[in-house]
Amino acid sequence: MTYKINLTPRAEREAMIAKRREASDEFGETIFDFRSDKFTPKVISLPIDVPVYRMENCRTFSAQQTEIAREGLAKDFFEKGQELTTAQQAQHEILARLAKQGTDSVTPIISVLEKDGQRETILITSTGVVVNGNRRLAAMRELMKRKDGSLDDRFTNIKCAVLPPDVTRDEIDDIEADLQARPQTKLDYDWIGDARLIRRQVGKNRSTKEVADRLRRSKTDIENVLQALDEADLYLSEWVKKPGEYDLLQDGQQIFGDLPKAIAKKDANLQNASRAIAWCLYENRDRISGRVYRFNAAFGKLAPQVLEIMEDQLELPADDDDDQVDDDDFAIDIDSDGDSKDYTPIIEVLRDEDTRDEAITTLIEACETAIELDKGQKNEEAALKALAQVNSKITGIDISSAGTPTLPAILKQIGSIRKGLDKIEAAIQARQVGLAADDDGEE
């Protein structure tokens, strides 16, 4: 059964903590680089229901934003809910889920605590707000009541290390960042939580170099993480229209991390189209054979080729700068270059519910084709082999087993294939005429 929050009033918590801190002669782990010095906090024992979860916890940011979006909560539900039972209960449920997560090399923290009890102190402020140990607190609260209804005495009271009463919000942020930077075997933040922590550090007017030094990472890594988060926010707000639902991005660290570099040197129109390719590939990764990573070139250097193939296959009009469409729904083209090709028709068929499924299939095939063509550019027999494979596949098609509803789509595919073959044949004939002319000139 989920633990029920029983919030102790702030003034009562503060008085209890101050009294016990004054009487304590036990000290915890030293905190380094605190106010240009080091600080060793006193350790006290508190009833388990006294500490409160810290809402500005980067580890839970993604889940908080998803909860807000899906439940229709106020945007500041968690931010202003530090002293509200409803927000604390919601935060507990998020943390309890995280406490049950593990990896191949990291045992879920709730399993460790169930076996060994509390081994590390919880770091709290003088008002009982948990700075480090939120997951552990949630796990111990879940473990306190056994399945038979009895209490586990190991968790009725917990050990807490107390920060100075005048600790600031910025100092708490820095402590969280320093703890995350330590080499350790604990479960890492998800990539969105990590990016939020970095963005918060940069928001303190610190350079990316200063943040990198604090987090013991490279400046380039810090910059890449921030750019990936910007791309992720753009995807949620402009493409899926679900701002804040970061749970949709848990598998997206690779593709959103690669996207900024892939579009960096392109004009605005091609950037928009490349984003659409990447976003559609991410959303439809279950339809792709192998890892999405192998399609990076499709939204990178090969994006123009992919888009050209799609334009032909979908029989879309070639829209140049004279016929650009003003699309308020796709609002990322704020710096559109009027002299570049407009890919809005392709973006629209990828967005439209009525055309999306066919367009996605065409996109995946276009990506495969562009990548294979790129691999075979230096192979004189690549075109012949590709046509032989197409011929083999067409020969093996059994129309008698095709469903009646699919026949119109099949005819459309035949027309598209015929159009493609006509283009290939014309190109071959033109090349042969050119070769014949060269031979005549040599004679």
C-alpha positions, -999 to +999 in steps of 0.1 A: +000+000+000+013+035-009+025+055+021+002+084+029+018+118+036+011+134+070+027+168+067+042+183+098+038+221+099+070+239+089+074+258+122+070+226+141+096+208+119+120+237+122+118+238+160+122+200+163+153+200+140+169+230+158+165+214+192+179+180+181+207+196+161+218+216+192+219+185+213+236+162+188+273+154+191+273+131+160+287+144+127+281+132+091+300+132+059+319+164+051+306+186+023+335+201+003+336+233-018+309+248+004+313+286+007+349+282-005+355+259+024+342+226+038+313+219+061+306+189+083+269+187+093+255+174+126+234+142+124+201+139+142+173+113+143+138+123+131+105+105+129+102+093+093+071+114+086+088+147+095+111+154+064+095+168+033+105+161-003+123+188-022+103+198-053+132+213-072+147+179-077+162+174-112+159+137-108+121+140-108+117+169-132+106+147-162+080+128-142+067+161-126+062+178-159+045+147-174+022+145-144+013+182-148+006+178-185-014+145-183-035+154-152-041+190-162-025+204-131-013+240-126+021+246-141+035+255-107+018+225-089+051+211-077+070+243-076+046+259-051+036+226-035+065+223-010+042+227+020+011+211+004+000+175+012-013+169-023+019+179-040+040+160-015+019+129-020+023+132-058+061+136-054+062+106-031+045+084-057+070+096-083+100+089-060+086+055-049+085+044-085+121+056-090+132+037-059+120+005-075+141+011-107+174-005-113+198-016-141+218-047-148+246-033-126+225-013-100+201-029-076+169-010-069+174+012-038+143-002-022+157-037-024+190-026-008+171-008+021+148-037+026+178-060+031+202-037+050+182-009+064+194+027+063+231+029+057+235+066+047+221+097+063+195+118+045+208+154+039+181+180+049+178+217+055+170+233+088+133+231+078+134+194+070+135+197+032+154+168+018+184+179-004+199+144-009+181+111-003+146+118-016+144+084-033+157+066-001+132+084+020+103+074-003+116+038-002+119+037+036+084+051+039+071+024+017+090-003+036+079+010+071+046-009+070+049-046+063+024-065+043+009-079+075+003-044+088+030-044+114+057-017+115+094-023+106+112-005+135+142+001+113+123+028+095+101+045+121+130+070+127+157+080+103+192+095+105+195+130+089+225+153+084+214+190+088+226+219+067+231+254+082+199+274+088+210+301+064+218+279+034+205+294+002+186+280-028+216+285-050+239+266-026+214+238-024+214+236-063+252+235-062+252+207-036+229+186-058+252+193-088+283+183-069+267+151-057+256+142-092+291+148-105+307+122-081+318+090-096+294+065-081+274+034-088+240+049-079+212+051-105+220+081-127+195+109-134+176+104-166+190+125-195+163+151-192+169+155-155+207+158-161+200+185-188+178+204-164+204+204-138+229+218-163+205+244-175+199+255-140+236+259-134+241+279-166+211+300-155+232+314-126+252+334-151+279+308-152+298+300-184+295+265-198+332+261-189+325+269-153+296+245-152+317+218-169+344+222-143+319+219-114+304+188-129+337+173-139+327+171-176+339+187-208+327+220-221+316+204-253+295+178-234+277+206-215+270+225-247+257+194-264+234+185-236+219+220-236+213+219-273+197+184-271+173+198-244+164+227-266+156+203-295+135+181-271+115+211-259+109+221-295+097+186-304+072+184-275+058+219-280+057+222-318+054+187-331+034+165-307+018+195-289+025+180-255+049+205-238+063+191-206+056+154-212+092+144-209+084+108-204+079+106-242+116+113-245+131+086-223+145+067-253+155+098-272+188+108-257+208+095-288+187+111-315+180+144-298+217+146-289+227+140-325+202+163-341+218+197-333+250+187-351+231+171-380+213+204-388+239+229-377+251+241-412+218+239-430+194+267-440+163+272-419+139+254-443+162+223-445+166+224-408+129+222-403+125+193-427+155+175-412+139+179-377+106+164-391+126+134-405+143+128-372+112+133-351+092+109-373+120+083-372+120+086-334+082+082-331+082+052-354+114+035-342+095+003-337+089+001-374+126+004-382+149-026-385+179-022-362+188+009-342+175+043-352+212+055-349+219+040-383+195+065-399+214+096-386+226+104-421+190+105-433+184+137-412+220+148-416+240+150-448+215+129-468+184+148-458+181+166-493+182+132-510+156+117-487+133+146-492+137+145-530+128+107-530+098+114-508+087+142-531+088+119-561+072+089-543+043+109-528+039+129-561+041+162-543+044+195-561+079+210-561+075+241-539+102+268-543+104+302-527+076+317-548+050+293-535+059+291-498+031+282-474+026+301-442+021+273-416+013+286-382+010+250-368+047+243-376+062+274-359+099+265-359+107+282-392+112+316-376+144+323-396+132+308-429+155+316-458+134+329-487+161+318-513+160+281-502+137+253-511+104+250-491+097+215-478+064+224-461+043+200-483+064+171-471+063+182-435+025+185-438+019+150-451+041+137-422+019+156-397-016+151-412-034+121-396-050+112-430-017+109-449+007+102-420+008+064-421+016+062-458+041+091-456+060+074-427+063+042-447+076+063-477+100+082-454+115+050-440+119+035-475+134+068-487+159+068-458+169+032-466+173+041-503+194+072-497+217+054-473+222+025-497+228+048-527+253+067-506+271+035-497+272+024-534+283+056-550+318+043-557+306+009-568+301+006-606+277-023-601+256-007-573+228+005-596+226-029-614+225-048-582+197-025-568+176-030-599+182-067-598+169-067-562+138-047-572+131-070-601+134-100-578+110-086-553+085-075-580+086-110-596+078-126-562+047-106-556+015-126-555-015-103-562-040-131-557-034-130-519-037-092-517-067-078-498-092-060-519-089-028-498-052-027-506-056-028-544-060+010-550-028+016-529-010-011-549-019+006-582-006+038-568+027+021-559+029+006-594+024+041-609+051+055-587+075+026-596+068+031-633+075+068-630+108+060-612+118+035-639+110+060-666+133+085-650+161+059-647+156+048-683+157+085-695+189+090-675+205+059-691+196+070-726+209+105-720+242+090-707+245+067-737+240+095-761+267+115-744+291+085-745+284+081-782+291+117-789+324+114-770+333+084-791+326+103-823+347+132-812+377+110-804+375+095-840 
